[in-house]
Amino acid sequence: MTGGREGAGEARRGGFVLVATVVILVALALLVHGALVLARMERLGAGTVVALLQAEGQARLVESAVHGLDVSALAELRMAGDSSSEARLLRIASSAGSGSLVARRVDREWWWMEARGSSPDGRVVVRRQGPGWRWDAASRIAASRGVVEVGPGAGLVGGDRITASGSLRPFPGPDAAACRTPLALLDSLGMTAPPRWVQVDEMPVSGPGLGLLSGEDLRGMIPTLTEGSGRPTPVEDESGCRPGPWNWGDPGGQEVESCRERWVARSAPGNLGVEGGVGQGTLLVAGDLHLGAGARLRGLVLTGGSVRLSGGAKLVGLVRAAGGVALEDSARIEGSVCAAVLALDALQEAAGSRRFVLPSAFWEW
């Protein structure tokens, strides 16, 4: 009897040990499997994060790259005025992923832009979208409120020597053909002849700008005149009109025919004196501008200070002067929106204005 009970006890203990061993082995297997699953999930998670960062970086790369694009292909779309126009500006592919940017035209100056970046395996896609702006010369001039605009509190002396009646007329003589397209565009925008002058409610201390671009922005984009004064003179050599800091072209080609179509953009960090001479284009002056000694200019003038004309000087175009305008002696200003548009065209080329301005505050993922 005693031996039977001992045998039964041994059997029960052996069964318990077997069950415990099986439970322990199953638990260990589950722990190992769980560890493997967690490791795999960690790897997958890390891979997803890396892919997301790559895609995000790619989209940002696309966005930043558009700042430096010369999107000349859009010029034709811009002129066509087709609101449904769409242009794929950029496509990027690299080991970090791929990206693209598409712009859809909203109006003459605004585009809706969509940047897209994806990871190398294409599983993670990041999109960014927002507005893109690029100034249009005709639209900027169509917004003009007067032949001469002065800043708040600024005055005008000699306003009777400003004429506005011919502002919408082409240039006289052979140069009239150059105004055909600008005037047609302005007419399509419904522009009417501006008044002789107007005092605006606001004008930045850095000087008048163009849309989202301040005067300071513009001056930083174009050639700077190191001298505080000079005489613009058209010069040619055997190859034609010769470029130079003080060769501003020749309105009407009266002195140097080969410089008839040369329009320039120049900036001055302080005051600027133009002592005689001829030229055409855009002048951006941080301080005061003086035109004297019979200077004859055609185009657009933007100054953070005042504009003074003396000694029979003549300006054909438009003036924006934060510090006011004074016309002395027989000096005069003749309004011409055509001259202003052509001057802005030259400024666009010099400043690389085919680039877009992307207002970052309006861009969202």
Sequence and secondary structure as in RCSB ss.txt:
>XXXX:A:sequence
MTGGREGAGEARRGGFVLVATVVILVALALLVHGALVLARMERLGAGTVVALLQAEGQARLVESAVHGLDVSALA
ELRMAGDSSSEARLLRIASSAGSGSLVARRVDREWWWMEARGSSPDGRVVVRRQGPGWRWDAASRIAASRGVVEV
GPGAGLVGGDRITASGSLRPFPGPDAAACRTPLALLDSLGMTAPPRWVQVDEMPVSGPGLGLLSGEDLRGMIPTL
TEGSGRPTPVEDESGCRPGPWNWGDPGGQEVESCRERWVARSAPGNLGVEGGVGQGTLLVAGDLHLGAGARLRGL
VLTGGSVRLSGGAKLVGLVRAAGGVALEDSARIEGSVCAAVLALDALQEAAGSRRFVLPSAFWEW
>XXXX:A:secstr
 HHHHHHHHHHHHHHHHHHHHHHHHHHHHHHHHHHHHHHHHHHHHHHHHHHHHHHHHHHHHHHHHGGG   THHH
HHHHHT TT EEEEEEEEETTEEEEEEEEE SSSEEEEEEEEE TTSS EEEEEEEEE   HHHHHHT   SEEE
 TT  EESGGGEE TTTTS  SGGGGGGGHHHHHHHHHTT     SEEE S   TT   BTTB HHHHHTTS B 
 SSEE     EETTEE   TT    GGGSS GGGTT  EEEEESS EEEES EEEEEEEESS EEEETT EEEEE
EEESS EEE TT EEEEEEEETT EEE TT EEEE HHHHHHHHHHHHHHHTTTS B  GGG B 
